[in-house]
Amino acid sequence: MWWRVWEWLCNKHPRTSKRWIIRRYYNGSQPEYNGVKLYFPTTMTIKRYRYRGTNIPTPWDQPTPVATT
């Protein structure tokens, strides 16, 4: 994705230097334009879950046994 953004910027500004494009759009290491930054995947936290099997609660009521008399 980074290379696609880079190619798009180079095509958008064909007569400018690469250094100018980096100074203009890359704030730090992320491309940014008008305060909107390109999503940076390494900022996503990963939360692992243990396998719980049948202990996972369900939103449906458990069937109640019918009493026979």
N, C-alpha and C positions, 0 to 999 in steps of 0.2 A: 504494500500500500504506500509505503514511503517513496518508493521509486515512481509510482504513478503520480503522486503529488508533485514530486520534483520535476517530472517530465511536463506536467501540466503547467507548472510555474515557468519553466523554460520556454514553453510554447506561447504562454501568455505574454511574456516579455522577451521577444526574440533578439532585440538589439542591446540588451543590458548585460552587464557582467554577472557571473555566478556569485561573486562576492556581494554585489548589490542585492541580489535575490535573497541571499542568506541574511543580510542585515535587515532587509525589509520584512520578510515573512517568518524567519526562524528566530523566535524569541527563546533563547536558551537552546533546547534541542527539539522543540515541538513547533511545527508550522502553525502560525497564528495570523488571523486576518479579522480586523474589526473586533477584537476581544474574544473571538471564537477560536478555540484550539482544537487541533486534530486529536482524536482520542488516542491515548497512550496506553497500550494494553498491559504494560507492566505495573500500572497503578491499581489494577484489579486485584483484590485480595481473594484468596482461595480458602474456602471453609470446607473442611472434610467432615463427613458424617459417618458415624459407626453404623454398621448393619444392625437393624433392630428387629427384622423379621416380622413376627406377628404382634409385636409391641407397638406398632405404628397405629395411632388412633385414627378412626374413620369418622367421617361426618354423619354416617347413617346409624340409626339405632340398631342395637343388637336384637335379633329376634328373641322374643320371650317364649318360653315353653308354654304350651296350652295345657291347662290343668284338666284332667279327665275325672269325672265323678261317677 
